[in-house]
Amino acid sequence: MLFYYFFSDSENPKKLLIKARQFATGAAIMITSNLSFKVLSLYLPEALAVYYKEVFCMKFLEEKFMPLAAKLAGQRHLLAIRDAFVSFMPLTMASSFAVLINSVILGRNWYQLGNAEVYGQAFVDQVDNLRTIFSAINAGTIALIALFVPMAIAFNLAMSRKVKSPLIVALAVGGVFVALLPLSSVYTVPATDTAAAIDVVVSGWINSGAFLGATNLFTSLLVGIVFSELLIWLMGFKKIQIKMPDAVPPMVAGSFSAMIPIVLVIFLAGIINWFFANFGQYFGLFAADSLSGFIQKLLQEPILAVMQGQASGPIIAFVYVFLVGFFWVFGIHGSDVLAGVSTPIFGAMQIQNQDLFAITQNAFDPALADFTSSFFFVYVFNGGAGLTLALILAVFIFSKREDYRTIASLSTAPGIFNINEPIIFGMPVVLNPILAIPFILAPVVAMILPSILTLTGILPKVVINVPWITPVGLGAFLATGGNWLAGIVAIINVGIAALVYIPFVIAANKEQELEREILEEQNE
């Protein structure tokens, strides 16, 4: 039944691969539920153990949870957003290294490199000149993310809807996004140690600092989804397609076929721009002279205010960490499932932090967001989801099971680089009634120390988007602009999480005895 559900009507290899992973998870549920039933029989009354197997595992997981999770993981627009940010990752990393070099290695406060009395004015000028190399890298990458992301979303949606010319759709949506920008805007240059904040009037279509950077990501996401779908829908009307002879190259024919729909969509963007420029002032609390300003006041500012609230921000961050582990326990990639929602929020705040840090070089700036995407990677998901580096440590010290110790040995090298599929599916953690509890609980507990230290200003904010494979300690050090305490806290967190795992690793020793009894009963 599971095989038919997952593999019927598969139309392409990519969809087949997704369904294969879902099928593997479903199979894991069926196989593991029998073993977990035996294990739970040790700790629970038989009636509760039977309920777990027949109602929770078979009915809830198989019939309710798995189909719902599969729909969420395969939702077209969430996938398009996730893949857009993944596509932009190389540029994000290039910008991260540029900001890291500029603000840490060549920072004016690093070994007093900005002090002319120590090094001489000529040396200080040369260092400042060298920084322009990395400033240019940042300007060509992360500073343009709001332009690139809707184009990537458009391309992904066009591919998923099997449009013949997805590149044309992407370019058109990029043009729409620019057409929606205001002709002029006021951009606030943040204060630095030597200068106060100032307002600068920026004229022209390309207002990089104001509307092409991370501050306009919410608008870029909405434009990418809405106008992509509108354009793809219009391109489906054959009556407005310009047909070319068969001898015309496909790319040329595709351009002419999409010409009228693109013109209509671009004109619509121009009308919207005109509307807000003339009537946007009448929207009361949401008054703005552009669509970007309107969306920022309507959606972006309230959402970010909630995310940065002293109470609401930590609560949402803790819930996110819990959900990542919860999904993984059932064999579903928690970060991937939630990426379509978490990336526009935590990812956007990470990029905004990086932009502001590039200007102020102050990782303790109160304007910086407390919880960002890299915050979880460097403090909470060391070794991967579930902070499994701590599980490996607990197994080495307290486990008497040869199978666990062997898997932990094989998982150590990838675990150092935050790759934990070997241990998640090898022990397994998936649907393991003993290890599932600390797998969810350990990261939540590990959130407490760095959250308190960050919110109280003892730790700097996470201002650099480091690669997720960066080892524990080093990642926190780099992500906070070179703060040693952050690296130490990340390492301490592994020890704290290990304390959470230890009682359950000891309990797993008893599980092995049960498995032996089961095998003996089967052999009799």
C-alpha positions in Angstrom: 0.0 0.0 0.0 2.8 2.4 0.9 4.6 1.6 -2.3 1.6 2.3 -4.4 0.8 5.5 -2.5 4.3 7.0 -2.9 5.3 5.7 -6.4 2.1 5.9 -8.4 1.8 8.7 -11.0 5.5 9.7 -10.7 6.1 11.8 -13.7 9.8 12.6 -13.6 13.0 11.5 -11.8 13.1 14.4 -9.4 9.6 13.7 -8.2 10.4 10.0 -8.0 13.5 10.8 -5.8 11.3 12.8 -3.5 8.7 10.1 -3.2 11.5 7.5 -2.7 12.7 9.3 0.4 9.1 9.6 1.7 8.7 5.8 1.0 11.8 5.1 3.0 10.5 7.1 5.9 7.2 5.2 5.7 9.0 1.9 5.7 11.1 3.0 8.7 7.8 3.7 10.6 6.5 0.2 9.9 9.7 -1.6 10.7 10.7 0.5 13.7 7.3 0.5 15.3 7.5 -3.3 16.0 10.9 -2.9 17.8 9.8 0.3 19.7 6.7 -1.6 20.8 8.9 -4.2 22.5 11.1 -1.6 24.1 8.2 0.5 25.4 6.7 -2.7 26.9 9.6 -2.5 29.4 8.6 0.9 30.6 4.8 1.2 30.0 1.7 -0.8 30.7 0.9 -3.2 27.9 -2.3 -1.3 27.0 -0.3 1.9 26.4 2.3 0.1 24.4 -0.4 -1.4 22.2 -1.9 2.0 21.8 1.4 3.4 20.7 1.9 0.7 18.0 -1.6 0.5 16.6 -2.9 4.0 17.0 0.1 6.3 17.1 2.5 4.5 14.7 0.1 3.0 12.2 -2.9 5.4 12.2 -1.6 8.8 13.1 1.9 8.6 11.5 1.0 6.6 8.4 -2.4 8.0 7.7 -2.2 11.6 9.0 1.3 12.8 9.7 3.2 11.4 6.8 0.8 12.7 4.1 0.7 16.1 5.7 4.5 16.3 6.0 4.9 15.1 2.4 2.6 17.9 1.2 4.4 20.5 3.3 7.8 19.3 2.1 6.6 19.3 -1.5 4.7 22.6 -1.5 5.6 24.3 -4.8 6.1 27.8 -3.5 8.0 26.9 -0.4 10.3 24.7 -2.5 10.8 27.6 -4.9 11.8 29.9 -2.0 14.1 27.3 -0.4 15.9 26.5 -3.7 16.2 30.2 -4.5 18.2 30.8 -1.3 20.2 27.6 -1.8 21.1 28.9 -5.3 22.2 32.1 -3.8 24.4 30.4 -1.2 27.7 30.7 -3.1 27.3 34.5 -3.4 26.3 34.6 0.3 29.5 32.7 1.2 31.6 35.0 -0.9 30.1 38.0 0.8 30.5 36.4 4.2 34.2 35.9 3.7 34.6 39.5 2.3 32.9 41.0 5.4 34.9 38.7 7.7 38.2 39.9 6.2 37.1 43.5 6.1 35.6 43.7 9.5 37.9 41.3 11.5 41.2 40.7 9.8 41.4 44.2 8.3 39.1 45.8 10.8 40.2 49.2 12.1 40.0 47.9 15.7 41.9 44.7 15.0 45.4 45.2 16.4 44.7 48.9 16.1 45.0 48.8 12.3 43.2 52.2 12.1 45.7 53.8 14.5 48.0 56.1 12.5 50.1 56.8 15.6 51.1 53.1 15.8 51.5 52.1 12.2 51.8 55.5 10.4 49.3 57.2 8.2 50.6 55.6 5.0 50.1 52.1 6.3 46.6 52.9 7.5 45.7 54.4 4.1 47.0 51.2 2.4 44.8 49.0 4.6 41.8 51.2 3.9 42.5 50.9 0.2 42.8 47.1 0.5 39.3 47.0 2.1 37.8 48.4 -1.1 38.4 45.0 -2.8 36.2 43.2 -0.3 33.7 46.0 -0.2 33.2 45.6 -3.9 32.6 41.9 -3.4 29.9 42.6 -0.9 28.3 45.2 -3.1 28.1 42.6 -6.0 26.7 39.8 -3.9 24.6 40.2 -0.8 23.8 43.8 -1.5 21.8 42.6 -4.5 20.0 39.7 -2.9 16.5 41.2 -3.2 17.0 41.4 -7.0 18.4 37.9 -7.4 16.0 36.0 -5.2 12.8 36.8 -7.1 14.5 35.8 -10.3 15.6 32.5 -8.8 12.0 31.9 -7.5 10.6 32.7 -10.9 13.0 30.2 -12.5 12.2 27.5 -10.0 8.4 28.0 -10.4 8.7 28.0 -14.2 10.7 24.7 -14.0 8.1 23.1 -11.7 5.3 24.1 -14.0 7.3 22.9 -17.0 7.5 26.2 -18.8 9.6 25.8 -22.0 11.6 29.0 -21.3 12.2 29.4 -17.5 15.1 31.8 -18.0 12.8 34.2 -19.8 10.3 34.1 -16.9 13.2 34.8 -14.5 14.5 37.8 -16.4 11.0 39.2 -16.8 10.3 38.9 -13.0 13.7 40.6 -12.4 12.5 43.5 -14.6 9.2 43.6 -12.8 10.9 43.9 -9.4 13.0 46.8 -10.6 10.0 48.5 -12.2 8.3 48.4 -8.8 11.1 50.3 -7.1 10.5 54.0 -6.3 12.2 56.7 -8.4 13.9 58.1 -5.3 14.1 57.1 -1.6 15.6 58.2 1.7 18.4 55.9 2.9 19.6 56.1 6.4 23.4 55.5 6.8 23.9 53.9 10.2 26.0 55.5 12.8 29.6 54.4 13.3 32.1 55.1 16.1 33.2 58.2 14.4 30.1 59.5 12.6 26.4 60.0 13.4 23.6 58.5 11.4 22.5 60.6 8.4 19.7 60.5 5.9 20.7 60.4 2.2 18.2 61.0 -0.7 19.0 58.4 -3.4 17.7 59.0 -6.9 17.3 56.7 -9.8 16.0 53.2 -10.3 18.9 51.3 -8.8 18.8 52.2 -5.1 21.1 49.3 -4.0 21.3 50.1 -0.3 17.6 50.9 0.1 15.8 48.3 -2.0 18.1 45.8 -3.5 19.5 44.5 -0.3 18.2 42.3 2.5 15.9 45.0 3.9 13.6 44.4 0.9 13.5 40.6 1.0 9.9 40.3 2.0 8.9 42.3 -1.1 11.2 40.3 -3.3 9.7 37.0 -2.1 6.1 38.2 -2.7 7.0 39.7 -6.1 8.8 36.5 -7.1 5.8 34.3 -6.3 2.9 36.5 -7.4 4.3 37.9 -10.6 5.8 34.6 -11.6 2.5 32.8 -11.3 0.7 35.6 -13.1 3.2 35.6 -16.0 3.1 31.8 -16.3 -0.7 31.9 -16.3 -0.7 34.5 -19.1 1.8 32.6 -21.1 -0.7 29.7 -21.1 -3.1 31.7 -23.3 -2.4 30.8 -26.9 -4.4 33.7 -28.2 -1.8 36.2 -27.0 1.2 34.1 -28.1 3.2 35.3 -31.1 3.8 32.1 -33.2 7.1 31.8 -35.1 7.9 29.3 -38.0 9.3 26.0 -36.9 12.7 26.9 -38.5 13.2 29.6 -35.9 15.5 28.5 -33.0 13.6 27.5 -29.8 15.0 30.3 -27.7 14.0 33.0 -30.2 10.6 31.4 -30.6 10.2 31.3 -26.8 11.0 35.0 -26.5 8.4 36.0 -29.1 5.8 33.6 -27.5 6.3 35.2 -24.1 6.5 38.8 -25.4 2.9 40.0 -24.9 2.5 38.4 -21.5 5.8 40.0 -20.3 4.8 43.4 -21.7 1.4 43.1 -19.8 3.1 42.2 -16.6 5.7 44.9 -16.8 3.0 47.5 -17.6 1.1 46.3 -14.5 4.2 46.8 -12.4 4.5 50.3 -13.8 0.9 51.1 -12.9 1.4 49.7 -9.4 4.5 52.0 -9.0 2.5 55.0 -10.2 -0.4 54.1 -7.9 1.7 54.1 -4.7 3.7 57.2 -5.8 0.4 59.1 -6.0 -1.9 57.5 -3.6 0.3 55.6 -1.2 0.2 58.5 1.3 -3.5 57.8 2.0 -3.0 54.3 3.6 -2.7 55.6 7.1 -0.4 53.5 9.2 0.9 51.8 6.1 1.4 55.0 4.1 4.3 54.5 1.6 5.4 55.9 -1.7 6.2 52.4 -3.1 5.0 48.8 -2.9 8.2 47.9 -1.1 7.5 50.5 1.6 3.9 49.4 1.9 4.9 45.7 2.4 7.6 46.6 4.8 5.1 48.4 7.0 2.3 45.9 6.5 4.3 42.7 6.9 8.0 43.0 7.4 8.2 45.4 10.3 5.5 43.6 12.4 7.1 40.2 11.7 10.6 41.4 12.5 9.3 43.2 15.6 7.8 40.0 16.9 11.0 38.0 16.0 13.2 40.6 17.9 10.8 40.9 20.9 12.4 40.1 24.2 9.8 37.4 24.8 8.3 36.5 21.4 11.7 36.2 19.7 13.2 33.5 22.0 9.9 31.7 22.0 9.7 31.4 18.2 13.4 30.4 18.1 12.8 27.7 20.7 9.7 26.4 18.8 11.7 26.3 15.6 14.5 24.2 17.2 11.9 21.9 18.7 10.2 21.4 15.3 13.4 20.6 13.5 14.1 17.8 15.9 10.5 16.6 16.0 10.3 16.2 12.2 13.7 14.4 12.1 12.5 11.8 14.7 10.1 10.7 12.0 12.7 10.5 9.3 11.7 13.9 7.8 14.4 16.5 7.1 13.2 19.1 9.6 15.3 22.0 8.3 14.3 21.3 4.7 10.6 21.1 5.6 10.7 24.4 7.5 13.1 26.2 5.2 10.4 27.8 3.1 9.1 29.6 6.3 12.3 29.9 8.3 14.6 31.2 5.6 12.7 34.4 4.8 12.7 35.2 8.5 15.9 33.9 10.1 17.8 34.0 6.9 16.7 37.6 6.1 17.8 38.7 9.6 21.1 37.0 9.2 21.8 38.9 5.9 20.6 42.2 7.5 23.0 41.6 10.4 25.8 41.0 8.0 25.0 44.2 6.0 24.9 46.3 9.2 28.1 44.7 10.6 29.9 45.5 7.3 29.2 49.2 8.0 29.5 49.5 11.8 32.0 46.7 12.5 30.2 46.4 15.9 28.8 42.9 16.7 27.2 44.2 19.9 25.0 46.8 18.1 21.5 46.7 19.6 20.0 47.1 16.1 21.3 43.6 15.2 18.9 40.7 15.4 19.4 38.2 18.2 18.3 34.9 16.4 19.5 34.3 12.9 20.0 31.2 10.7 23.7 30.9 11.6 22.9 31.3 15.3 21.3 27.8 15.2 24.2 26.3 13.2 27.0 27.6 15.4 25.3 27.1 18.9 22.5 24.5 18.6 23.0 22.1 15.6 26.6 21.2 16.3 27.1 17.8 14.7 23.8 18.3 12.8 20.1 18.4 14.0 19.7 17.0 17.4 23.2 18.2 18.4 24.3 14.6 17.7 28.0 15.5 18.3 26.9 15.3 22.0 25.3 11.9 21.3 28.6 10.6 19.9 30.4 11.9 23.0 27.9 10.2 25.3 28.1 6.9 23.5 31.9 6.8 23.7 31.8 7.4 27.4 28.7 5.5 28.7 27.5 3.1 26.0 28.2 -0.7 26.4 26.7 -1.5 23.1 29.2 -2.5 20.4 26.8 -1.5 17.6 26.3 2.0 19.0 30.1 2.4 19.5 30.8 1.3 16.0 28.2 3.6 14.5 29.5 6.5 16.7 33.1 5.8 15.4 32.0 5.9 11.8 29.9 9.0 12.4 32.6 11.1 14.2 34.4 12.4 11.1 31.2 13.6 9.3 29.8 14.7 12.6 32.6 17.2 13.1 31.4 18.8 9.9 27.8 18.7 11.0 26.7 15.8 8.8 24.7 13.4 10.9 22.7 11.1 8.6 24.9 8.1 9.5 24.0 8.3 13.2 20.4 9.3 12.6 19.7 6.3 10.4 22.4 4.0 11.7 21.5 3.7 15.4 18.8 4.7 14.4 17.5 7.8 16.0 14.4 7.8 13.7 11.4 6.5 15.7 13.7 5.2 18.4 11.6 5.6 21.6 14.7 6.0 23.7 17.0 8.3 21.7 14.1 10.3 20.1 13.5 12.2 23.4 17.0 13.6 23.9 17.3 14.2 20.2 14.5 16.7 20.5 15.3 17.9 24.0 19.1 18.4 23.7 19.0 21.3 21.2 16.2 23.0 23.1 18.3 22.8 26.3 21.4 24.0 24.3 19.5 27.1 23.2 19.3 28.4 26.8 22.9 29.4 27.5 23.7 31.2 24.2 20.3 32.9 24.2 20.7 34.3 27.7 24.3 35.5 27.0 23.3 37.1 23.7 20.2 38.8 25.0 22.1 40.2 27.9 24.9 41.5 25.7 27.6 39.3 27.1 27.9 37.5 23.7 28.0 39.4 20.5 25.3 38.9 17.9 25.9 36.4 15.0 26.9 38.7 12.2 28.6 36.5 9.6 26.9 33.8 7.7 29.4 30.9 8.0 29.1 27.6 6.1 27.0 25.1 8.0 29.8 22.5 7.8 32.1 24.7 9.9 33.3 22.7 13.0 32.0 23.4 16.5 33.7 26.4 18.2 35.3 27.7 15.0 31.9 28.4 13.5 30.8 30.5 16.5 34.1 32.3 16.6 33.9 33.3 12.9 30.1 34.0 13.0 30.5 36.6 15.8 33.3 38.5 14.1 36.1 36.8 15.9 34.8 36.5 19.5 36.6 33.8 21.5 33.9 33.5 24.2 31.3 32.6 21.5 33.5 29.6 20.4 33.9 28.5 24.0 30.2 28.7 24.6 29.5 26.5 21.6 31.9 23.9 22.9 30.4 24.0 26.4 27.0 23.5 24.7 28.1 20.2 23.4 28.9 19.1 26.9 25.5 20.4 28.2 23.7 18.4 25.4 25.8 15.3 26.3 24.4 15.5 29.8 20.9 15.3 28.3 21.8 12.3 26.2 23.7 10.3 28.9 20.7 8.9 30.8 19.1 7.7 27.6 22.3 6.1 26.3 22.5 4.2 29.6 18.9 3.1 29.1 19.8 1.9 25.6 22.1 -0.6 27.2 19.1 -2.3 28.6 17.4 -2.1 25.2 20.2 -4.3 23.8 19.4 -7.0 26.4 15.8 -6.9 25.3 16.8 -7.4 21.7 18.8 -10.4 22.6 15.8 -11.9 24.4 13.6 -11.3 21.4 16.2 -13.1 19.2 16.3 -16.0 21.6 12.5 -16.3 21.6 12.5 -16.3 17.8 15.2 -19.0 17.6 13.4 -21.3 20.0 
